[in-house]
């Protein structure tokens, strides 16, 4: 399927914006896997979909699939039930997931073998990776500002289903706020959104608060972006601030190295959510090389998010 045909399957402006954002997330995920955790950096080519030997060309990772599973599990007003439904859906979907992270595997009782990526890109403790933030951020698209408290409760419960560390949960809530604001207040800076959201989190850990307070001077580490949720949130904010559109965000995220697919997916999706122009997505040279056939639920997820946000 071509992405233009995908976008024309929806009628409403809001639903189209949701679908464009989800498609940008998937595109960044697929683009980023070719540059993930490379021992030796290679130049990032924004005009071409890269490839790697152990991955289908244009295939998405668990980032996209887990995000769609999370959206499908949400029952508005029932955070605990939604979290349980997500775990049930996740157990059934495990055979179809590529690149499942150590914390998510541990939450399911699956073996979490020594991960060579962690040895290269810092250290990470099970329960405190960026996976919770990665898969719950897009839930923020479904909640207007007037339902911020409901969003926080839902995202926190969904994140805790696999990621129990306070920093992982707080970063998930903060990242979801960026997507809420992207649709409602696109001219608000990311720093302003995160400062406002952090002030509403009475139990936010010190490392999260320190990041929000120092975003203006935050710089990416030269070793690449680790699985740490605080570092990932800083990287996403930095990439969006220093890029102009989704493709620029994909490119810059991959140039940082490390967990490139997650940073590219989140940052590119935020750029798409802040725009009303399909052309930024449609003009990407390799966009139709993404294996859209692997993610047939993307249109349903966009429709679901639009219904939540409009109160239907």
C-alpha positions as CSV (number, residue, x, y, z in Angstrom):
1,X,0.0,0.0,0.0
2,X,1.2,3.5,-0.7
3,X,1.0,6.1,2.1
4,X,-1.1,8.5,0.0
5,X,-3.7,5.7,-0.4
6,X,-3.6,5.1,3.3
7,X,-4.3,8.8,4.1
8,X,-7.2,8.9,1.7
9,X,-9.0,6.2,3.7
10,X,-10.1,8.8,6.3
11,X,-12.5,11.6,5.9
12,X,-12.2,13.9,8.9
13,X,-9.4,16.5,9.3
14,X,-8.8,15.3,12.9
15,X,-8.6,11.6,11.9
16,X,-6.3,12.4,9.0
17,X,-4.0,14.3,11.4
18,X,-3.9,11.3,13.7
19,X,-3.1,9.0,10.8
20,X,-0.4,11.2,9.5
21,X,1.2,11.3,13.0
22,X,1.0,7.5,13.4
23,X,2.4,7.0,9.9
24,X,5.3,9.3,10.7
25,X,6.0,7.3,13.8
26,X,6.1,4.1,11.9
27,X,8.2,5.6,9.2
28,X,10.8,6.9,11.7
29,X,10.8,3.5,13.4
30,X,11.4,1.7,10.1
31,X,14.1,4.2,9.0
32,X,15.8,4.2,12.3
33,X,16.4,0.5,12.7
34,X,19.2,0.5,10.1
35,X,21.3,2.9,12.2
36,X,20.5,1.4,15.7
37,X,23.4,0.7,18.0
38,X,26.1,0.7,15.2
39,X,29.6,0.1,16.6
40,X,30.9,2.2,13.7
41,X,28.8,5.2,12.7
42,X,27.9,5.5,9.0
43,X,26.6,8.7,7.3
44,X,22.8,9.0,7.4
45,X,21.2,9.2,4.0
46,X,17.8,10.8,4.3
47,X,17.0,9.9,0.6
48,X,17.2,6.2,1.1
49,X,15.6,3.5,3.3
50,X,18.6,1.7,4.8
51,X,18.7,-2.0,5.5
52,X,20.4,-4.5,7.8
53,X,21.0,-8.2,7.4
54,X,18.7,-9.3,10.3
55,X,15.7,-7.1,9.3
56,X,13.2,-7.0,6.4
57,X,13.6,-3.9,4.3
58,X,11.2,-1.3,5.5
59,X,10.0,-3.3,8.4
60,X,8.9,-1.6,11.6
61,X,10.1,-2.7,15.1
62,X,8.3,-3.4,18.3
63,X,8.1,0.4,18.8
64,X,5.2,0.7,16.3
65,X,3.5,-2.6,17.0
66,X,3.5,-2.0,20.8
67,X,2.2,1.5,20.4
68,X,-0.7,0.2,18.3
69,X,-1.4,-2.6,20.9
70,X,-1.4,0.0,23.6
71,X,-3.9,2.2,21.9
72,X,-6.1,-0.8,21.1
73,X,-6.1,-1.8,24.8
74,X,-7.4,1.6,26.2
75,X,-10.8,1.7,27.7
76,X,-11.3,5.4,28.5
77,X,-11.9,5.9,32.3
78,X,-10.5,2.5,33.2
79,X,-6.7,2.7,33.5
80,X,-6.2,-0.5,35.5
81,X,-8.4,-2.5,33.1
82,X,-6.6,-1.0,30.1
83,X,-3.3,-2.0,31.5
84,X,-4.4,-5.6,32.0
85,X,-5.9,-5.7,28.5
86,X,-2.6,-4.5,27.1
87,X,-0.6,-7.3,28.8
88,X,-3.1,-9.9,27.5
89,X,-2.8,-8.5,24.0
90,X,1.0,-8.4,24.4
91,X,1.3,-12.0,25.3
92,X,-0.7,-13.0,22.2
93,X,1.4,-10.7,20.0
94,X,4.9,-11.8,21.1
95,X,5.6,-14.0,18.1
96,X,5.0,-11.1,15.7
97,X,7.2,-8.6,17.6
98,X,10.8,-7.8,16.5
99,X,13.2,-6.2,18.8
100,X,11.3,-6.7,22.1
101,X,13.2,-4.9,24.8
102,X,14.6,-6.4,28.0
103,X,12.1,-4.7,30.4
104,X,9.0,-5.8,28.4
105,X,10.4,-9.4,28.1
106,X,11.0,-9.5,31.8
107,X,7.4,-8.2,32.5
108,X,6.1,-11.2,30.5
109,X,8.3,-13.7,32.3
110,X,10.4,-14.2,29.1
111,X,14.1,-14.7,29.2
112,X,16.0,-11.4,29.0
113,X,19.5,-12.5,27.8
114,X,22.5,-10.2,28.2
115,X,21.9,-7.4,25.7
116,X,25.0,-6.4,23.7
117,X,23.4,-3.0,23.1
118,X,23.5,-2.1,26.8
119,X,27.2,-2.8,27.0
120,X,27.8,-0.4,24.1
121,X,25.3,2.3,25.1
122,X,25.5,2.8,28.8
123,X,23.8,0.7,31.4
124,X,20.1,0.2,32.0
125,X,18.2,-1.4,34.9
126,X,15.2,-3.7,34.0
127,X,12.1,-1.6,34.6
128,X,13.7,1.7,33.9
129,X,14.1,1.7,30.1
130,X,12.4,3.9,27.6
131,X,9.9,1.2,26.4
132,X,7.0,2.5,28.5
133,X,7.4,6.0,27.1
134,X,7.9,4.7,23.6
135,X,4.6,2.8,23.5
136,X,2.3,5.1,25.5
137,X,3.3,8.6,24.1
138,X,0.9,8.4,21.2
139,X,-2.0,7.9,23.7
140,X,-1.7,11.6,24.4
141,X,-3.1,12.3,20.9
142,X,-6.5,11.1,22.2
143,X,-6.8,13.6,25.1
144,X,-7.4,17.3,24.9
145,X,-5.9,19.6,27.6
146,X,-9.2,19.7,29.5
147,X,-8.7,16.0,30.2
148,X,-5.1,16.2,31.3
149,X,-5.7,14.4,34.6
150,X,-7.4,11.5,32.8
151,X,-4.5,11.2,30.4
152,X,-2.0,11.2,33.2
153,X,-3.8,8.4,35.0
154,X,-4.2,6.3,31.8
155,X,-0.6,6.7,30.6
156,X,0.9,6.0,34.0
157,X,-1.2,2.8,34.4
158,X,-0.3,1.7,30.9
159,X,3.4,2.4,31.4
160,X,3.5,0.6,34.8
161,X,2.2,-2.6,33.2
162,X,5.8,-3.2,32.0
163,X,7.9,-0.3,33.4
164,X,7.7,0.3,37.1
165,X,10.5,2.7,37.8
166,X,9.3,6.2,38.7
167,X,11.5,7.9,36.1
168,X,10.1,5.6,33.3
169,X,6.5,6.4,34.3
170,X,7.1,10.1,34.6
171,X,8.8,10.3,31.2
172,X,5.9,8.4,29.7
173,X,3.4,11.0,31.1
174,X,5.6,13.9,30.0
175,X,6.0,12.6,26.5
176,X,2.3,12.0,26.1
177,X,1.7,15.6,27.1
178,X,3.9,16.7,24.1
179,X,1.5,14.9,21.8
180,X,-1.5,16.4,23.5
181,X,0.0,19.9,23.1
182,X,1.2,19.3,19.5
183,X,-2.4,19.1,18.3
184,X,-3.9,21.8,20.6
185,X,-1.0,24.3,21.1
186,X,1.5,23.7,18.2
187,X,3.2,27.1,18.8
188,X,4.0,26.3,22.4
189,X,7.6,25.3,22.8
190,X,8.5,21.8,24.0
191,X,10.2,23.3,27.1
192,X,7.0,25.2,28.0
193,X,4.9,22.0,27.6
194,X,7.2,19.9,29.7
195,X,7.6,22.6,32.4
196,X,3.8,22.9,32.7
197,X,3.4,19.1,32.8
198,X,6.2,18.5,35.3
199,X,4.6,21.0,37.7
200,X,1.5,18.9,37.7
201,X,3.4,15.7,38.6
202,X,3.8,15.9,42.4
203,X,6.0,12.8,42.6
204,X,8.3,13.3,39.6
205,X,11.8,12.0,40.3
206,X,14.7,14.4,40.7
207,X,16.4,13.3,37.5
208,X,13.3,14.0,35.4
209,X,12.8,17.4,37.0
210,X,16.5,18.2,36.4
211,X,16.1,17.3,32.7
212,X,13.1,19.6,32.3
213,X,14.8,22.5,34.0
214,X,17.9,22.1,31.9
215,X,16.5,21.4,28.4
216,X,17.8,24.7,27.1
217,X,21.4,23.6,27.6
218,X,20.9,19.8,27.0
219,X,23.2,18.3,24.5
220,X,23.3,14.7,23.1
221,X,26.0,12.4,24.5
222,X,28.6,11.4,21.9
223,X,28.2,7.7,22.6
224,X,24.6,7.6,21.3
225,X,21.3,7.6,23.0
226,X,20.8,4.9,25.7
227,X,17.6,3.1,26.6
228,X,17.4,5.4,29.7
229,X,14.0,7.2,29.6
230,X,15.3,10.5,30.8
231,X,18.0,10.6,28.2
232,X,15.5,9.5,25.5
233,X,13.1,12.3,26.4
234,X,15.9,14.8,26.3
235,X,17.0,13.5,22.9
236,X,13.5,13.6,21.4
237,X,13.0,17.2,22.6
238,X,16.4,18.2,21.2
239,X,15.8,16.6,17.8
240,X,12.4,18.3,17.4
241,X,13.8,21.6,18.4
242,X,16.6,21.3,15.9
243,X,14.6,20.0,13.0
244,X,11.9,21.4,10.7
245,X,9.9,18.4,9.6
246,X,9.6,14.7,10.1
247,X,12.3,13.7,7.6
248,X,14.7,16.2,9.3
249,X,13.8,14.7,12.6
250,X,14.4,11.1,11.3
251,X,17.8,12.2,10.0
252,X,19.0,14.0,13.1
253,X,17.8,11.2,15.4
254,X,19.8,8.7,13.5
255,X,22.9,10.9,13.5
256,X,22.8,10.8,17.3
257,X,23.3,7.0,17.3
258,X,22.2,4.5,19.9
259,X,18.4,3.9,20.1
260,X,17.8,5.5,16.8
261,X,14.5,3.9,15.9
262,X,12.7,5.1,19.1
263,X,14.1,8.7,19.0
264,X,13.3,8.9,15.2
265,X,9.8,7.6,15.7
266,X,8.9,9.9,18.6
267,X,10.5,13.0,17.2
268,X,9.2,12.5,13.7
269,X,5.7,11.9,14.9
270,X,5.8,15.1,17.0
271,X,6.8,17.0,14.0
272,X,3.9,15.5,12.0
273,X,1.5,16.2,14.8
274,X,2.5,19.9,14.9
275,X,1.9,20.3,11.2
276,X,-1.3,20.3,9.1
277,X,0.6,19.5,5.8
278,X,0.5,16.0,4.4
279,X,3.3,16.9,1.9
280,X,6.0,16.7,4.6
281,X,5.2,12.9,4.8
282,X,4.3,12.3,1.2
283,X,7.5,13.9,-0.1
284,X,9.8,11.5,1.8
285,X,11.6,9.6,-1.0
286,X,11.4,6.2,0.6
287,X,8.0,6.5,2.3
288,X,6.3,3.8,0.3
289,X,9.1,1.3,1.1
290,X,7.8,1.1,4.7
291,X,6.0,-2.2,5.1
292,X,2.6,-0.8,5.7
293,X,1.1,-4.3,5.2
294,X,2.7,-5.2,8.6
295,X,0.6,-2.7,10.4
296,X,-3.0,-3.0,9.1
297,X,-4.3,-1.6,12.5
298,X,-2.9,1.8,11.9
299,X,-6.1,3.3,10.4
300,X,-8.2,1.8,13.2
301,X,-5.9,3.4,15.8
302,X,-6.2,6.8,14.1
303,X,-10.0,6.5,14.2
304,X,-9.9,5.5,17.8
305,X,-7.7,8.4,18.9
306,X,-9.9,10.9,17.0
307,X,-13.0,9.5,18.7
308,X,-11.4,9.9,22.2
309,X,-10.2,13.4,21.5
310,X,-13.6,14.6,20.1
311,X,-15.4,13.0,23.0
312,X,-17.3,10.4,20.9
